[in-house]
Amino acid sequence: MILVMALVAFTMIMLVLEWIRADMVALLVVVVIGLTGLIPSDRVFNGFAGNAVIAIIAIMIMGAGLDRAGVLSLTANFVMRMARGMESRLGVVINSVTSLFSAVIPSQALAALMIPVISRLSARTGVPISRLLLPMAFCILTATNTTLIANSPLIILNDLIASANNNLPPGAHTIPKFGLFSVTPIGLALAVLGVMFFYFFTRKLLPDREDDRLKVTPGRTESYFADTYGIVGDTAELTVTAESPLVGMSIGEVEQLREAPLILAIKSGNDSRMAPPVDQVIWVGSVLGVLGPREQLAQFANNQLCRLSPRMRQLGELFNPTRAGISEAVIPPSSRFIKQTIGALRLRKRYGISVLAVHRGDQVLRDDVRSISLRPGDTLVLHSSWRELAQATEDKDLVVVTDIPKEEQRPGKIWHAVGFFLLAKGLALFTNLDLSVAMMTGAIGMLLTGVLNMDEAYKAINWKTIFVTACLIPLGWSMDATGTAAWLAQEVLVYLGHAAPWVLQLALAILTLLFSQVMSNVGATVMMVPIAISVAVATGGNPSAYALIVAVSSSNTFLISSGHPALMMVAGPGGYRGKDFLRVGVPLTLAVLLVTMVMINLMFH
């Protein structure tokens, strides 16, 4: 028991402080569990083959298939028709549609899919994006409990219940597992709460600010990037002459010169490319596509003996707005770019992308961009071709915020995608198949009909989430197997043993939501569900109700932006500050807590 509690404490501390990556922490924990024999060695890695993990993988693949077939673009057009340009109606329609998708698509994936859609709607209607993004993200979290499909804590709940059943005291009734729609009444109540909350309180909780970020809409307009990031000026061509001191210098060396403009493209001989790498050498006759104020460009051209042409004669095709431009992208919490410098990532050489600025909190970083180490939630200002940017985002290391021009890759497969998704839901609902088998049926159907190919399916899977989930499930098993959960429950009852059942439930719910603010909701669920079940058994309560209260409360993460990946992804594009999350999150947290308690007790009365 001491060893299990030490592992729990270690996991909590590491997930909060992030000294070690979350997936590495989880893998370390499961290896220690195996080495110390807390559970039989042949069960240590069973989490990877568990029903929950396989179901999550299948759901990620199907979510990517729906996006690849163009369902999200059709959604944007539908929202525009329904809203008719009215801000109040636009918010309701966006939040309602998002809530609907949140029941079937994982939260982080849905946020990544919806941000460009919201940007497009904001650009078309003129409604500030700051009034749309935060409500959208919060509605994802309030509606994610509608089914057992999209919410990881609910998906792993049955695995934790199965483990608890193996360790129940003699005579105790076996805890039944939850069906696909067992939680739907609770989820629907929370989804309606989220939509109505923002319908009545958006204007009061997210007031207009005297801030340029919130008065403009992300797009490829010069005014937006000038007002928001200080990126001013025009594009022009610099032709390097034989007398120019730039001859023989690399792009990186030129960019270090005083008053040097941003170099976005180069043409040497017959070869033209966007975002030239820093080690590319400039020769006589090279044409540089640059960005900067007209006076600065003229002064630089004069000092460096180059010919300045304000018209894009030789690089015009590269800078065609239908093919290239400036965009914004967010670093999601699962990105491999985190803790790496922009220079070390070699985005120019690998993807043809130039990073012009980084927005972090209330700061805009433009000086020495290459040395900036990236963090989750950072917003990058990029210049690239749209095709190369789309290719760069396939690995999910960047989430593009700006509504860039792109063609849907497989619009002809939309009915295949929707059909197999509905088939998977039907199998889960109307048959006795495990959720993993039902969901994987839909995923393999999309693969066989060409909605996705296997490489795209692999990229759709967030392997960090899979490892964290699969490796932390055995920690919950070990809490049951060693009696740690029962002992902790007895300690809780020492202080709350004479309290009413709703007080015990409230204490468990509050403890879970506090844990989930600073660590993963999967981790909070794994730690708290065994304790909740033990408390219920000891007090004669309904273990299913207590376990469900914990699982639902783990998604009640509205107080800080780092509480959930979906919130981190909208903080930068929306220009939100910490106090915005508290102003909106505190009343919403209390409302969600109240509705959760009431609905679960009504269901299990």
N, C-alpha and C positions, 0 to 999 in steps of 0.2 A: 504493500500500500504506500509506503514511504517513497519507493522508487517511482510508482505511477504518479504520485503527486508532484515529485520532483520533475518528471517529464512534462506534466501539465504546466507547471510553473515556467519551465524552460521554454516550452512552446509559446506560451502567452508573452513572455518577455521578448523573445526573438521576433514574433509577429508584430509586436508594437514598435520595437526599436529598429527593426529591419537591418540589423547588423549582418545577418545572413539572409539570403533569398528565401522566400516562403516555401518554395518547393524543395529546396535543399534542407530546410529545417524539418519539413514533414518526412523526407526520406531518411534523415538522420534518426528521427524518432522511431520510425518503423524498424530500422536496423537494430537500434538499442533494444526495442521490445523483443526482437528475435534472439539477440545475443543473451539476454537475461532470462528468457523463458517465461515471460509474463503471460504469453499465450502459446499454445503448441506451435512449433516451428513450421509445421505444414499448413498453418492458417495465417502466418504472418503477412503474406502477400496476397491473400484472398481478396483484399479490397480492390485490387486491379481487375479481378474477374467478377466482382460483385455486380448485382443487378443495377445498383445506382450508377456506377461508373460507366458501364456499357450504355445505359440509357442516356446519360449526359453526352457521351460521344455521338450517339445517333441523333440526338436533338440538335447538337451543334452542326452536324452535316446537313440536316434538313433545313435549318435556318439559313445556311449558306445557299442551299438550293433555291429557296424562296426568293432570296435576294438576287441570285444570278438570273433567275427567270423574269425579273422585272416587277415583282409584286410591290416593292417599295415605291417605284415610280408611279405605278397605277394608284397607290395609296395617296401620294402627293396630289395627283390630279383630282382624286375623289375629295380630298380635304378642301381643295380650292373651290370646287363646285359647291360643297356643302356650306362653307363659311361665307362665301360671297363678299369677301373683303372686310367683313366686320370683325374687329379685334376680339370682342367678347365671344362671338360665335366661333372664331378661329381657334381660340384657346380650348373651348369645350370639345370641338371636333378633334383637334390634335390629341388632346389628353384622352379622349374616349377611344380613338383608334390605337393609340400607344398602349392603353390598358388592354385592349383586345389582343394585340400582338404579344404583350408581356405574359399572357397566359400560356404561350406556346414557344416563345423564343427566349433564351437566357438573357439576363439583364444587360450584361456588358456588351454582348453581341448586338442586342436591340438598340442600345444607345449609339453604338458605332454606325448602325444602319440609318438611324433616324436623324442624326445631327445634320448631314447634308440635306435631308428632306426639309428640316426646319429652316435651314439657311435659304433654300429655294423659296419656301413659302414666305419667309420674312422679306426677301428681295422683291417678290411679286406684290406683296400687300403693303409694304412700308411699315409694318409693325416691328418695333425693335426686337431683335433676337433675344435680348435679355428678358423680355416678358414671356418668352416661349420655352427656352431651353430648360430652366430650372423646374418649372411645373411639369414639363415632359419627363425629366429624369425622376422626379419624385413620384409621378404617376406610374412609372415603370415599377418602382419598388412597392407601391401600395397594391398593385394588381398582380404582382408576381406569384401571389399565394392562391390564385384562382384554380389551378390544377397542380398535379404532381409532375407536370411535364418540364417546366422551365426553371423551377427554383431548386437549387442544389440542396439546401437544408431539408426541404420536403422530400426530395428524391432519396436522400440517405436515411430518412427517418425510419423506413421499413427495415433497413438493414440493422439499425440500432435497436429497434423493437425485437427483431429476431434474436439478437444477442442477449437482450434483457430476458426474453422468454427462457433461454437456456439456464439462467441463473436465478429464476424466481424461487422464493421459499416454498417448501412443500404445502400443497393445498391452495396456493394462489392460482387464480384463473389466468389462462394464457391471454396475452394482450393481442387483440386482432390487428392485422395489418390494414393500412389505409388503401382504399381504391383510388383510381385515377381522379375521380371527381368527388371524393369524400370531403374535401376541404372547400368545394366550390361555394357553398353559402357564405362562408367566412370571407373568401377571396372576393366574391361579388360585393359584399358589404364594404370591404376596404377599398375596392376599385371605385365604387360610387362615392365613397367618402373623399377619395383623392380628387376626382373630377369636380365635385361640388365645392370642395374646399377652395380650389383655385378659381372656380367660377365666381365665388363671392369675395375672395380676399386677395386676388392677384394684385390689383391696383393699390391696395392698402399695404401689402407686405413687400411688394417690389416697386417702390415709387420711382419716378423719373429722377435722374441725377444730372448735375451739370458736368457731364463726362462725355467726351466725344465718342468713346467706345460704345456707349449705349444709345447714341443718336444716329448711328449709321449702320448699315447692313453689310456683312461680309460679302464681298464680290470682287470683281476684277476692276474696280474703279480706282482711279488715282486718288480721288479725294478721301476714300476710306482709308487706304494705307498711309496716306500723308497725315491725316488727322489722328489715326490710331497709333501708328508706329514711327512717325517722323520720317518715313521713306518718301522723299520728295524728288521731283525732277522729271526728266523725260528720257526716253531711250534715244540713242544716237550711235553712229558708227565712227570709230577712230581707225584710220588707216596708218599703219606704222611705216615711216619713210626710212630710207637708207641712213639718214643722219640721226635718227632717233636713238637716244640712249636705251630705249626699251628693247632693242634688238639683242637677242641672246639671253634676255632675262626670262624667268619663269613667271607664270600667272601669279603664283604666291608672292614672289618678290615685288611684282608691280603693285599688288594690293597693299603692300606695306608702305608704299610711298606716301608722302604727305599729300593730302587732298585728292587721293586716288578715288575714282568713281567705282561703283560696283560693276564688275565684269561678269556679264551674263552669258556671252556667247563668243565664239571665235571662228574665223574662216582663214585657213592657211592653204594656199593653193586651191584645189578643188574640194577640199574637205571642210565641211561646216558642222559644228556641234554646239549644242546648248550646254551650259555649265561646264566649262573646260576645267580639267583637274589642275591642282596647284602646281604640279611638276611639268605641265606642258610649256614648251619653250616658244617664245614669240620671235618670228623672223621678219625680214624685210617683206613688206607687202601684206602682212597679216592684218586682218580686219577684226577689230574688237567691238562687240555689241555691249554698250555700257549704259548705266543708269545713273543720273545725277542732275542737280540743278544746272541750267543752261550756262550760267556764268562760271561755275566750277569746271564744267566740261571744257569750256573755251580756254580757261586758264591752264588746265592740265594739258590740253593739246598743244598750246603754245609753248609751255615749259618743256614738253617731251618731244617737240618737233614732229607732231602727228597732224594729219589732215582730219578735220572734224566735218562730218556730214550729218545734219539733223534728220535727213531722210534715210530710212532703212532701205538702201538700194540693193546691197548684196546679201543682207541677212533678213530681208523683209519676210521671206517665207517662214523662217524660224519663229519670228515674232508675231505672226498672224494670230489675232486674238482667238480664232476658232481652234488654233493648234497649241497655243502656249500662253502663259500669263502668270500672274501672282496669285497665290492661294494661301490658306491657313490649314495647318494640320496639328492635331493634338497627339501627345505621347501617352498612350494608354498604360495602365499599371502593369500589363502583361508584356510590354515591349522589351525586346532585347537591346534597345538603344539606351535604356536607363543606366545611369552611372558611367556612360561613355561620353567622351568629348566629341563634338561635331567633326573636328578634324580627323579623329581616329576612325570615324565611321566612313569616311571617304564617300560621302553622298554624291559628290560630283562625278567621280569616276565610276561608281557602281550603278547609280541610278540617273545621272544627268540632272541632278537637282542642286540648285544654289540656295543656301540658307541666308536670308537677308537680315533677320532679326529673331529674337526669342522673347516671348512675353511670359513673365513669371510673377504671379501675384499682382502687385501694382507696379512692377518694374518692366520696362522695355529695354532689352539688352541688344545693342547694335555694334558696340566696339569689340574687336577681337573675338568675333563670334566663334571662330574655330576652337578656341580654348574653353568654351562653355561646356560643362558637364551636365547632361540632361537629367531631368527629374520627371516622375509621373505627373501628368497634368500640364506640362509645359506646352505652350502654343508656339509653333514655328511658322514664320513667314517664309514661304518658298517661292522660287521662280523656276519653272520647268515647263516641259511640254506636257500636255494633258495625258497623252498615251504613256509616257514614262512615269508620270506620277501615279497613274492607275496601276501600273505594274509594280511600283514600289510599295503600294499599299496592300498588295495581295498577301504579304506575310504578316499583316496585322500589327506591324511595328509602328505604323502611323495611321491615324484616323483623319481623313480629310474633312474639314469643316465646311469649306467653300463649296458651293454647288457648281462643280466644274462640268464642262460639256463632255458627255460620254454616251456611247451607244450601249444599249442593253445587249449583252452578249448572246443571250438565248431567249428572246421573247417568244419564240415559237414553242418553247417547252413549258410555258406557264401552266397549262392544264395538266401536264404530267406532274409538275411540282405540287400543285394544289391537290391533285387526285391522290398521290401517294401519301401526302401529309394527312389528308382526311382518312385514308385507309389505315394509317398507323393509329390515329386516334380511335377509330372504330374498333380495331382489334383490341386496344387497351381497355375500351369501355365495355364491349359486348362479349368478350371471350375471357377465358381464365388464363390467358398467356401472361407471363411476366412482362412488366413494363419494358424491360430491355429488349425482349424478343419483338414486341409490338413496334417499338420505335425503330429498331434496326431493320424491320421489314420495310418501313417507309424509306429509310435511308438507302437501302440496297436497291429499292425500286427506282429512286431518283438516279442512282449511279448507272443502272442497267439501261435506262431510257435516255441517258445523255444529258440530263439536267446539270450534272457535275461529272467530272472525271476523277479518278482516284487521287491524282496529285492535288487537285483542288479540295477534295475531301480531307486529305491530310492537313492542308493549310487551314481549313476551317476549324480544326480542333485546337482548342486552347490547352496545350499540353501542361502548362503550369497549373491550371485549374484541375486537370485530371490527376496529376501527381499529388497535389495538396489534398484533394478529396480521398483518393485511394489510400494514401499513407496515413491520414489522420483517423480514418475509420477504425483501424486496429487499436488506436488509443482509446476510443470509446469502448471497444470490446474488452480491453484490459481493465478498464475501470469497473466493468461488471464482473469479470472473471476473478479479480483479486478482492472483491468486496469493498473497494474504495468508494464507489458510488453510494453503497448502503451506509458506510460509516459516515461519509459527509452528510448524507440525509439525516442521520441520527443527530449529528452536531447541529444541523439547522433546526431540528425539532426541539433541541434543548432550549433554544431561545424563542421559537415560534410554535411550540407544540400545542399550546392552548389557544392559538389564534384561530379565527374562522378560516375555512378552506379558501375563500377568495383572497385573504391576506397572504396565505402561502403562495397561491398562484401569482399574485401581484409581485411578490418578492422575487420569485423565479423569473417572471417576465422582465422586471426592471434589471435584474442582474444580467440576464441574457442580452438585453438591448445595450447595456453599458459595455459588456464584453465585445459585442459586434461593432461598436463604434471604433474600436482600436485594434481589432484583429479580424480575420476573415469570418464571415457568417457561418461557414462550414466548421471552422474551429470552435466557435462559440456553441454551435449545435452539438458537436461531438462531445464537448465537455459537460454540457448542461442537461442533455436528454437523460443520460443514465441517473443523474442526481434527481431529476424531476420524477422519473418513474419510481425510484426508491422512496421518495417523499410520499408519493401517492399511495404506494403499497403500505407504507408504515401508518398512514393516517386514514386508510379506508377510502381514499379518493379514487377517481377513475384515472388509471395510468394513461389512457389514450388522450384524455383532455389535457393532462399536465404536460405530456410530451409534445402535443400539438401547440400548446401555448409557447413553449420554448422555440419550436421550429419557426412559428410565425413571427415571434418577437425578434428573431435573429435578422429579419429583413427590415426592422424598424430602425434604420440607420440614417436619420435625417439631420443630425446635429452638426456634423463637421464634413467638409468636402472629402477628406481622406477616409470617411467611414465606408464608402462603397465605390468600386471602380466607375460606375455610371456617373456618380457625382463628380469625381475627379475629372472626367472627360468633358463635362460641360462648364466647369469653373472658369477655365481660360477663355473659351469662345464667348461666354456670356458676360465676362468682366465681373464675376461675382467675387465678393469679399467674404471673410469669415463671418462677419455680422449678418450678412444676408442669409447664410445657412441657419444661423441661430434664430433670426427673426421669423423665418418661415418654418424651420425645423422644430422648434420647441412646441408651438401649438399643434402642429401636425403629429408630432410624436405622442403627445398626450391624447389626442383624438384617436389615433390608431391603437394605442394601448387600451383605451376604454372600449372601443368597438370590438377588439380582439377578445377581451375578457367577457364581454356580454354575449357575443355570438357563440363562443366555444362553450360557455356554460349553458346556453339555451340548447345547443346541439346535444350535449352530453348530460342533460338534466336527469 
